[in-house]
């Protein structure tokens, strides 16, 4: 994916960038319950796998927010035109591997490539990532737990890839909801940008088609 350098001295958030970039723990994260009732109805009609289909919506929502596509590279900030994801895939022996998915592809192509990539990761994948890992959103899923909050392991010194996760969905009173977690580097994104992600995701999964 292409990227361009952002001159943070001319960015409206230059003061926030300087402050949060100086912190030992500069991460900001939130977990929200997302209503996926309409999404589940669409899924039942299409027969697509939940993980691949929901990842597609999450990638589209995250890519819609420019600040979530920004990364800190040494002493500069870059912004990707679009980001793929590196996601975790459970293997038969209880370990997991990394798998790359490209949500910028048309749906049918994404679905076909995604199925193959997930199968390959399950059968012989590793925890190595190919190419420019800076472009990735890091995605994981814990479908065994309906959680209300999540603490993720984060590196020190900090790096700036956005982390996304979700848990087990549940249906109550005819509505199905799913906990979705987003963690971002606060030097690059504020609450308004996290909120923009959830608004876009909710808009996408509420569509009937």
C-alpha positions in Angstrom: 0.0 0.0 0.0 1.2 3.5 -0.7 2.0 6.0 2.1 2.8 9.7 2.4 4.7 11.6 5.0 2.6 13.9 7.3 4.2 17.1 8.6 2.9 17.0 12.1 4.3 20.5 12.8 1.5 21.7 10.4 -1.1 19.3 11.6 -4.0 20.6 13.8 -3.1 18.0 16.3 0.6 18.9 16.6 0.4 19.7 20.3 -1.4 16.4 21.1 1.1 14.5 19.0 4.1 16.0 20.9 2.5 15.4 24.3 1.3 11.8 23.9 4.4 10.7 21.9 6.4 11.5 25.0 4.5 9.2 27.3 5.6 5.7 28.3 2.2 4.3 27.8 0.6 6.4 25.0 -2.3 4.1 24.1 -6.0 4.9 24.1 -8.5 2.1 23.9 -12.2 1.5 24.3 -14.6 -1.5 24.1 -18.2 -0.9 22.8 -21.1 -3.3 22.3 -22.0 -3.1 18.6 -25.5 -4.1 17.4 -25.0 -6.6 14.6 -28.6 -7.8 14.2 -29.0 -6.7 10.6 -25.5 -8.0 9.8 -26.4 -11.5 11.2 -29.5 -11.5 9.0 -27.4 -10.7 5.9 -25.0 -13.4 6.9 -27.7 -16.0 7.2 -28.8 -15.2 3.7 -25.3 -15.2 2.1 -23.8 -18.1 4.1 -20.4 -16.3 4.3 -18.2 -17.1 7.3 -18.7 -14.8 10.2 -15.0 -14.0 10.8 -14.2 -13.1 7.2 -17.4 -11.1 6.8 -17.1 -9.1 10.0 -13.4 -8.5 9.4 -14.3 -7.0 6.0 -16.7 -4.5 7.8 -14.1 -3.7 10.5 -11.4 -3.0 7.9 -13.7 -0.8 5.9 -14.6 1.2 9.0 -11.0 1.5 10.2 -9.8 2.6 6.8 -12.5 5.3 6.7 -10.7 7.1 9.5 -7.4 8.6 8.2 -5.9 9.0 11.7 -6.2 5.2 12.1 -4.1 4.7 9.0 -1.2 6.8 10.4 2.0 5.3 11.8 5.1 6.6 13.5 8.3 5.7 11.6 11.3 6.8 13.5 11.1 10.6 13.6 8.3 10.9 11.1 4.6 10.1 10.7 3.3 8.4 7.6 -0.3 7.9 6.4 -1.2 4.8 4.3 -3.8 5.2 1.6 -5.3 1.9 2.9 -4.3 -0.8 5.4 -4.6 -4.5 5.3 -4.8 -6.6 8.5 -2.7 -9.2 10.2 -5.1 -11.4 12.1 -4.7 -14.4 14.4 -5.8 -17.8 13.2 -6.3 -20.8 15.6 -4.4 -23.9 14.7 -5.5 -27.5 15.5 -2.8 -27.9 18.1 -4.1 -24.9 20.2 -1.4 -22.4 19.0 -2.1 -19.7 16.4 -0.6 -18.2 13.3 -0.8 -14.8 11.6 -2.7 -14.3 8.4 -2.9 -11.3 6.1 -6.3 -10.2 4.7 -6.9 -7.4 2.2 -10.2 -5.6 2.9 -9.7 -3.2 -0.1 -10.5 -6.1 -2.5 -14.0 -6.4 -3.9 -16.1 -8.7 -1.7 -16.1 -11.8 -3.8 -12.4 -11.6 -4.4 -11.7 -10.9 -0.7 -13.9 -13.9 0.3 -12.1 -16.3 -2.1 -8.6 -15.1 -1.1 -9.5 -15.0 2.5 -10.7 -18.6 2.7 -7.5 -19.7 1.1 -5.3 -17.6 3.4 -7.1 -18.8 6.5 -6.8 -22.4 5.5 -3.1 -22.0 4.8 -2.5 -20.3 8.1 -4.3 -23.1 10.0 -2.4 -25.8 8.2 1.1 -24.4 8.3 1.1 -20.7 9.3 3.7 -19.1 11.5 3.9 -15.9 13.6 6.0 -14.2 10.9 4.6 -11.3 8.9 5.7 -10.5 5.4 6.3 -7.1 3.8 5.8 -3.8 5.5 4.1 -4.6 8.8 3.5 -0.9 9.4 0.5 -0.9 7.2 -1.4 -3.6 9.2 -4.3 -3.3 11.5 -3.7 -6.1 14.1 -6.9 -8.1 14.5 -7.7 -10.9 17.0 -10.9 -12.6 18.0 -11.9 -14.4 21.3 -15.3 -16.0 20.3 -15.4 -17.9 23.5 -15.9 -14.8 25.7 -18.6 -12.2 25.9 -16.4 -9.6 27.5 -17.0 -6.0 28.6 -13.4 -4.9 28.5 -10.1 -6.2 27.2 -6.4 -5.6 28.2 -4.1 -6.3 25.3 -0.3 -6.8 25.5 1.4 -3.7 24.1 5.0 -3.3 23.3 7.5 -0.9 24.8 8.8 1.3 23.3 5.3 1.9 21.8 4.5 1.4 18.2 1.6 2.7 16.4 -0.4 -0.1 14.6 -4.0 0.0 15.6 -5.3 -3.1 17.4 -8.8 -4.4 16.9 -10.5 -7.3 18.6 -14.0 -8.7 19.3 -15.5 -11.4 21.4 -18.6 -13.6 21.6 -21.9 -12.2 20.3 -25.2 -12.7 22.2 -28.9 -12.1 21.4 -31.2 -10.6 23.9 -34.7 -9.2 23.3 -34.3 -9.8 19.6 -31.1 -7.8 19.2 -27.6 -9.3 18.7 -24.6 -7.4 20.0 -20.9 -8.0 19.9 -18.1 -6.5 22.1 -15.6 -4.7 19.8 -12.3 -3.3 21.1 -10.0 -0.7 19.5 -6.6 0.4 20.8 -4.7 3.2 19.1 -1.6 5.3 19.7 -2.9 8.5 21.4 -0.3 10.6 19.6 -2.1 9.8 16.4 -5.7 9.4 17.3 -8.1 10.9 19.9 -11.5 9.9 21.2 -13.2 11.6 18.2 -11.4 9.3 15.8 -12.2 6.2 17.9 -15.8 7.3 17.9 -15.7 7.8 14.1 -14.6 4.2 13.7 -17.5 2.9 15.7 -20.0 5.1 14.0 -18.8 3.9 10.6 -18.9 0.3 11.7 -22.4 0.6 13.2 -23.6 2.2 9.9 -22.1 -0.6 7.9 -23.4 -3.5 9.9 -26.9 -2.0 10.2 -27.4 -2.1 6.5 -29.9 -4.6 5.2 -27.9 -5.4 2.1 
